[in-house]
Amino acid sequence: MRSAIAEGQHDFTTLTDREVEVLLLLASGEQNRRLARRLGIAERTVRAHTANIVRKLDLRSRFEAAIVSHVYAEDIRSLCSTGGRVAA
C-alpha cells in the first residue's frame, strides 16, 4: 500500500500562498469554520483550498494533508520563505 506521507514526494511549490497558509493551519486540527474565521475568508473557501491541496499533493484526504503539514511544517515554511512567500 502506497503512503504519500512516507514517500515525501510533495511539491509544495505548486501551492498558492493562501493554500500554503491553509495547509500549515490544517496541522492545528481546527475545524474549517475556525480556520475561515482566522483567515478572514468563507468556510466554503477553506474547503476549496483544502480540496486543491489534497489534489495538488496527491493525497487522499484532509486528514493526510494535516499530517503532511505537521510532518513537513519546517520544510514548507523554509521553502516558502525562500520563494518570497510569507508563511503562517
C-alpha positions in Angstrom: 0.0 0.0 0.0 1.4 3.4 -1.0 1.8 6.0 1.6 2.0 9.5 0.2 3.1 10.8 3.6 6.1 8.4 3.9 7.2 8.9 0.3 7.9 12.6 1.0 7.5 13.4 -2.7 5.5 16.6 -2.2 5.9 19.6 -4.5 4.8 22.4 -2.2 5.8 24.9 -4.9 2.6 24.1 -6.8 0.5 25.6 -4.0 -0.6 29.2 -3.9 0.3 31.4 -1.0 -3.2 31.0 0.5 -3.1 27.2 0.1 0.2 27.2 2.0 -1.4 29.2 4.8 -4.3 26.7 4.9 -2.0 23.7 4.7 0.1 25.0 7.7 -3.1 25.7 9.7 -4.5 22.2 9.0 -2.0 20.7 11.4 -3.7 22.5 14.2 -6.7 20.2 13.8 -9.2 23.1 13.9 -12.5 22.9 12.0 -12.9 24.7 8.7 -15.2 27.2 10.4 -12.4 28.3 12.8 -9.8 28.3 10.1 -12.1 30.5 8.0 -12.5 33.0 10.8 -8.8 33.0 11.5 -8.0 33.8 7.8 -10.9 36.1 7.3 -12.4 34.1 4.5 -15.6 32.0 4.0 -15.7 28.4 5.2 -16.5 27.3 1.7 -13.3 28.9 0.5 -11.3 26.9 3.1 -12.9 23.8 1.8 -12.0 24.7 -1.8 -8.4 25.4 -0.8 -8.2 22.1 1.1 -9.5 20.2 -1.9 -6.9 21.9 -4.1 -4.2 21.0 -1.6 -5.3 17.3 -1.4 -5.3 17.2 -5.3 -2.0 19.0 -5.9 -0.1 17.0 -3.3 -1.7 13.7 -4.4 -3.2 13.0 -1.0 -6.3 11.1 -0.1 -7.9 13.3 2.5 -7.9 16.4 4.6 -6.5 14.2 7.4 -3.5 13.2 5.3 -2.9 16.9 4.4 -2.9 17.7 8.1 -0.4 15.0 8.8 1.8 16.2 5.9 1.6 19.7 7.2 2.6 18.6 10.7 5.5 16.4 9.5 6.9 18.8 6.9 6.0 22.2 8.5 9.6 23.3 8.7 10.3 22.3 5.1 7.1 24.1 3.9 8.0 27.3 5.8 11.6 27.3 4.6 10.7 26.6 1.0 8.0 29.3 1.0 10.2 31.9 2.8 13.0 31.4 0.2 10.4 31.7 -2.6 9.4 35.1 -1.3 6.2 33.9 0.5 5.3 34.8 4.0 4.2 31.6 5.7 1.8 31.4 8.7 
